[in-house]
């Protein structure tokens, strides 16, 4: 049994001005946020012994950055649209998204769907402080996309809590900092109808704008490219799994950055085929950007980014890796993801501790190769033959492709690509053909 011997101290909230200069910061010539007193140093979170004070101070600085970005989005030709339609910002629960003013005039549209913890138009707060505000936000992404004649639609999966006091939708971090240390979210008062979670937000936004994107009566209107991150990709995959027939004539390609979706989320055979042939996943990995990574989770081919934080992937890989691939899709949609045949058993041996089995990678008779079924047969002669092939460097034929071990080996990748070019157009191998050969499809990272 406990007895209170001292009253709980109730501290008054400390308010900070939404003003960079008064907070002790400025934006330098390199577009970085720096301390006025220490121009070589960035934001310092731990300035007070009370965590709540630090939290509210950070929120004041974040609001300064949001206002800077709002101005820059306007300068780049993007306008905020509030959903549900007809909402009055400040009085009605609503969520803002960004749409480029030329959306109805362009032939190509880049749809950006971010993660569930970031403000609208932000990739990485860490990168905004480091290389610069434009780099860490979506401004750099927007500018390079505009040079390639893309119109833009930017969804808002992060600001999913509506604050009547502030009169706007905010991220959970902002909600917590602006209200109280342990805020309760009222699922009626603090949610926007139709945008209660990431899946509903994506469904509502795409349902609202599809008339401007995919036309009517099945007629193709625009070419759509998706750039997605984290839970945003999961929400899109769940939406397309149900609605892909309506959108498939328009969708050209999809990039999934550290996505949370898995093969189990895809039941549509058409969507599965699209992800295999027109989608790529980029993950946190130490290998050089664009290196093929044997990874079964996403259905689509997976590549490294040389990043250690998921939030820094797009700012650092978009210009040199992702955008060039979108251009490849535009030039050759049927060959943008060359098919390579992967011996997953050998790959598993290279990935220590991954999978926990030592059997053959060949699916059992009647099994769907997309389910990654394996048998336990161990053909010693077959293993010896594969070892000789790997050590001797024999020329790859169709049989040799099946025996390839590590696509990250540049010499093997180059020889395999040559064989693919000689034996047939990439992407023409059917699932049935793969099944008969006892292999599964992967990708060769040619960037």
N, C-alpha and C positions, 0 to 999 in steps of 0.2 A: 504494500500500500504506500502511495506517495502523497505528500502534502506540499502544496505550493508555499514557499516561504518568501517569495519575492514576486511582485506583480510583473507581468510580461511588459517589456518596454515597447511601446508603439511609436515607431519613428515616422515622422512626416516625410512624404515623398520629396525628393530633391528634383527640381525642374532644371533642365538645361536648354539654352537657346538653340533654335535651329538656325545656326549661323556658324560657318566654318571658322571665321576669324575670331569670334567670341569663344569658340571651343578650343582655340589655339592651333588651328590648322589652316593650310592653304593648298591649292593645286599648283604644282610647279610647272615649269616649261615642258617637262616630259609627261605631263598629264598624270602625275602621281600625287597622292595625298600625303603631305608631309607636315611635321610639327614646325610651327613658327619659330619656337625657341631652339629647335634642333633640326634644321632643314634636311639633314641626311637620314633622319629617322621617320618611320611611318607611324601609324596609329598605335598607341599604347593603351591597351584595355585595362590593365591592372594599375590604376592610379589611386584607388581608395580601398581601405580595409573592408568596407561593406560591399558585398557583391551586388546588392540591389542598386547602389549608386553607379557602379561600373556598367551595369546592364542598361540603365536609363541614359547614361552618357553615350554609350555606343548607339543606342536607338536614335538619339538626336543627330549623331554624325551620319547614320544610315539615311535619315530623312534628308539631310543635305545632299547626299549623293543621289537619292531618288529625284530630287528637284533638278539637279544638274542633268540627269538622264532624260527627264521629261522634255527639257529644252532641246536636247540633242536629237531626240526622236522626231520632234517637230521639224527640226532642220533637215533631217534625212527623209522627210516626206511621209512620215507615219502619223496616224491619228488614233487616239484612244476611242474605242467604242465600248459602251457599257451594256452588259447583258444581265438579265433578260432585256429584250428590246423595249424601249419606252421608259426605262428606269431613269429616275432623276438622281444623279450622284449627289450625295450629301443627305438625302432623305430616304431613299429607297435602297434596300439591300441589292447590291449589284457588283459585278466583277468586270474590271477593264481588260480588254485585249488590244493588240496593236494591229492595224491594217494599213498597208501602204496605199497612198492616194491613187496609184496607177493600177490597182488590182484588176479593174475591169478592162484595162487596155493591153495588158501584157499577155504573152502566150505561155509563160512559165511562172509557176508560183512555188516559192519555198515556204513550207509550213513548218514553223519551229515550235516544238513542244518541250518545255523544260521540266525540271524536277519539281518536287512538292515542297521544297523549303526555301526557294529563292524568290526574290521580288521580280516583278514583271521586267523582262529585258535584261536579266542578269545571269551570267554563267557562273562567275566565281568572284566573291568578295576578296579572296586572297590575291587573285590576279589583278584586280582593280588597284590594289595598294602597291603591287609590285611593278609589272611592266606599265600599267596605266589603266585609267578608268575605261577608255574605249576598248582596250584589250580584254579586260575582265568582264565587261558588259557585252551586249550583243551588237554594239555599234560597229565594231570591226567586221563582224559577221555580216551585218546588214550592208555595209559599204561594198564589200567584195561581191556579195550576191547581186547588188544593184548593177555592178559593172558587167555582170553576166546576164543582165536583162531579166532578172527575177523580180516578180512582185512578191510581197511578203505578208504572211499572216502569222502572228505570234500569239500563241495561247498563254494562259496564265494559271498554271497548276499550283503555284506556291501561295498566292494570296487568297486563301480559301476560308478565312475567318472574317466575318463582317462585324465591324465595331460601330454601333450606333453613336457612341460618344465621339469617335473620330470621323464618322460619316463616310467610311470607305472600307474596302476589303484589304486585309493585311495578312502577312505571314504569321505563323504561330509565334515566332520569336518576337516580332513587333507587338503582337497582341499581349504577350506576356510582359514585355517591358513597359508598355503604355498603360496597363490596367493595374495588375497587382501580382505579387510573387507567385501565387498559385491560382491563376484565373480559371473559372469554370466556364466552359463553352456551352451555351444554351443551343441545342440542336435546332431550335426554331428561330430564336432571335439572332443568333450569330452565324447562321448559314444562309447562303443565297440560293433560292429555289432553282433547281436544275443544275447547280454547281456545288453540291454538297461534298463531293469528293472528286478525285482526278478522273475517274471513269465517266462520271456524269458530266463533268465540265467538258471533256473532249466530245462526248456525244452531243451535248447542247450546242457547242460552238460549231462543230462540223455540220450539224443539222441546220444551223442558222445560215451558214455561208455556202452550203453546197450548191444552191441555185446559181451562185456567182462563179462556181468553180467547174462543175461537171456538166452544166447545160441541162437540157430537157430532152425527153423522148429518146434517151440513150445516145444522143449525139455528143461526140467528144468536143469539149470546149477548151480546156487548158491542160497543160502538162504539169503534174503535181509532184513535187519532191518533198519528202519528209526528213527533217533533222530532229531527232528525239534524244532525250536524256533521261535515264533512270526510270522512275515510275511513270513518267510521261509516255515512254515507249510502251510500257505494259498497258496503259490505258488505251493507247492507239491500237495495239494488237488485239485487245479484247473487243474494241469497237469494230475493227475490220473483219474479225472472225465472223461477225454476224452480218456486216454490211458490205463485204468485199465485192459482191456481184454488182452493186450499184456504183462503186468507185473504180473498179479495176481497169476500165478503159482509159482512165485519166492518170492513174498513179504510175510514175516512171521509176522511182527508186525510193529506198528508205535507208537511212543510217540510224543505227541504234547504239547509243553511247552508254556503256555500263548499264544496260537494260536489266530490268528485273523480270522480264517475261521468260518463259521456258517453252519447250516443245509441247508441254501439256496444255498450254493456253490456246493452242491452235488446233481446231477441229476441221476447218475448211481446207479441202485439198487444193483449191485454187490459191488460197492465201499461202499455204505451205510451199507451193511451187513458186510463187512470187518471191517469198523470202529466200528461197534457195538460189534463185537466178538474178534477182534485182535488189537484194538487200545485203548490207554489211554491218557487222557489229565491231565496235572498237572498245577495247577494255584497258584497264590499268595493267601494264606489263612492262618489263624492263627492256625488252627487245626493241630494236630501232623501229620508228613509226612505219606502219604499213607492212610489217612482217606477219606472215600467216601464222596463226596460232590454232592448232587442232583443239577445238572446243565444241562439245556436242550440245550445249545448252540452248542455243538461240535458233537452231535450224539454219540460219544464215551463216555465211562464212565470217570468220572472226579474225581480227587483226590487232596487233600491239600498237601502243602509242608512245612508249618511253616515258610515261607519266606515273607518278606515285599517288596522285589525288584524282579522283574521278571528275571533280569539278573543273580541273585544269585541262581536261582532254580537248574539248572543243576549241577554247582559245588558242591552243598550241598546235592543233592538228587540222583545223578547218582549212586554212589557206593552202597548205602544202600537200595534204593527204585527202581530205574529204571532198573539197570542191573539185579537184582534178578528177576524182572518180565520178562525181555527178556529170562532169563534162564528157567523160568516157561513155556513160550511160546514154547521153544525148546523141553521141556520134555512132555508137554501136550497141543498142539496147539488148540485142541477142547475145552479144559476146562480152559484155562488161564483167561478168563473173565466169571466167574460164573454169570448166569442170576438171577436177583432178581426182584421181582415185587414191584413196588413203587406206593403208593397212593399219587399222586402228589398234590392232594387238601390239604392233611394234611401237606405235605412238604411246600407248599406255605404258610400255616398258620404259620409255624415255621420261615420262612424267611420273616420277617416283611417288608412290602412295596414291595415285589417282586411279580409281576404279576398283582396285583390290581383287583383280582376277588375273589369270594367266592363260586363258584359253584362246581359241582361234577367234578372229574377228568376223568370221563368216556367219551370216544369219542361218538359223536352222531352216529346213525346208518349210515353206508356207508362212514364214515370219515376214513381217514388214520390216525392211532394213531401216526405216526411219525410227523404229522403236529401239534400235541399237541392241538387238538380241544377239547373244553369243553362245557358242557351244563349248564343251569342255574337251573336245578332241585335241590331241597333241600329236601332230604328224612330224616326227623327228626329221624325216627326209625333207619335208617342206621347209622346216626351219633352217636346215643346212643350206638349202638352195637360196633362201633369202639372205643368209649370212654371206654366201659367196658373191651374190649380186651386189650387196652393199660394199664388200671389201674390194671386189675386183673392178667395180665401176663399169660393168658391161653396159652396152647401149640399151636404152629403154625402148621396149616395144610395148604393145598393149599389155602383155603379161608383166613386163617390167613395171608399168605404172601401178599395177596391183601390189607390187612388192616394195614400192617406195616407202621409206621410213620417215624422213624428216624433211618437210617442205621448207624449213628455214635454212636448209643448206643451199646456197646460191647455185652451185654447180648442178645439183640434182634438179632444182626448180627450173633452171634454164633448159636442161635436156628434156625434162618432162613437157615443158611448154612447146618445145620444138616438135615433139612427137604428136602432141595434141593438134598443132597446126597442120601437120602432115596427114594425120589420120582422119581428120574431120573437124568441122566447126565446133568450137567450144559451146557447151550448153545443149548439145543434141543428144547426149546419152540419156535415155529414158530410165525411169525408176525400175521398170521391169528388166531392162538390160543390166543395170547395176546389180539387181538382185540375182540374176543368172550368173554374174561374174563373182558374186559373193563379196562385194565391196560396197562402200558408201561414198557419196560425193562430198568433196570439200572444195577448196578454192586455192588458186595460185595467186599470190599477191604481186601483180605486175602493176606498178603505179607510174 
